[in-house]
Amino acid sequence: MHSTIKEIRKTPEGIMKAQKAFEDFVANHDFRLPREIVYTGCGSSHFLSQPLAMATTRLGGRGFSAPCSELLYSREWYSIGSPELLVAISRSGETTEAVEALRVLDVPKFALTAYESTLSREADYALVVPAHEESVVMTHSFPAFYFAYLQLLLHSYGGETLDAGHVATLTEEVLGNEGYVRELVEGFDFRNVIFLGSGILYPIALEAMLKMKEMALFWSEAYPTFEVRHGFKSIADDGTLVVLLVTEPFDWHEKLTREFQNQGAKVFTVGRRDTGADYFIEVPELDELASPVIYLPIIQLLAYYKAVSRGLNPDNPRFLSKVVKW
Ligand code: F1P
């Protein structure tokens, strides 16, 4: 069995490890996250930095996110504001750009990582979530990191933290759709795939796009949901799968579903309600801030089964190593 599928199935375990890491951190540090925070990372860790920045903003702070390389070499083009903390995310804690990015702003530094590593040692604070993975690509560590840090944000900003046991159970429930996702992939040999998400689900759509490229070496795109209508949808035809990630759909989502179906594409809605799609997974109800953790296993399963159906080994993505160094 591939390590990648084993690691995806460990999502509930990852949530519990995240909770423990959060509790240990709070027990050992007299520290609250400030209001203005810059987030950075590379690849999946960059796509994780985006919902963390959004959650910060949503909770009353100001979160800004940029890939490490942009912070390193082009930061004068961005509106970074006056950050009080720089959070660098890296599963390995050894990615060259992440370690270097930690040094670019003269503010306290925080590492979010899976290991005691160069990153954790160079930072003033480190939240180490030991969601260790054999998979080359990031799988259950993504929701685990997200959850641990979200708990810290809630704790810091005076909100009520989430019930980790409940969230872990919900991810278990979502993983129960593995057979459905496999059958979808086996039943529809799509030629390309478009992921759509809005708000906090947009970076999850971006991560889905990356997973497809990394694991399945497969052409994929991602857009903020309704932005796709402005030209981009022209590429969709009867070989296209459109994956619509949505919490509470409204009439526009139904219209969008029909619009793609009229072009011949098939729509796969993942949300609280169906939008008239060809495929549908109902996700359980969960605070929107935590919602990334229940969408991630589904998009990871989709990429995994696409890789398998293409005869590829998702444990060994072409031209990719677990840690990218210069
Ligand atoms: C960053 C990253 C991963 C990618 C691959 C190569 O790693 O770009 O997102 O999937 O594993 O490295 P890290 O800094 O989070 O360890």
Boltz pocket constraint, residues with backbone or C-beta under 6 A from the ligand:
constraints:
  - pocket:
      binder: B
      contacts: [[A, 42], [A, 43], [A, 44], [A, 45], [A, 89], [A, 90], [A, 91], [A, 92], [A, 93], [A, 94], [A, 95], [A, 98], [A, 136], [A, 137], [A, 138], [A, 214], [A, 320], [A, 321], [A, 322], [A, 323], [A, 324]]
      max_distance: 6.0
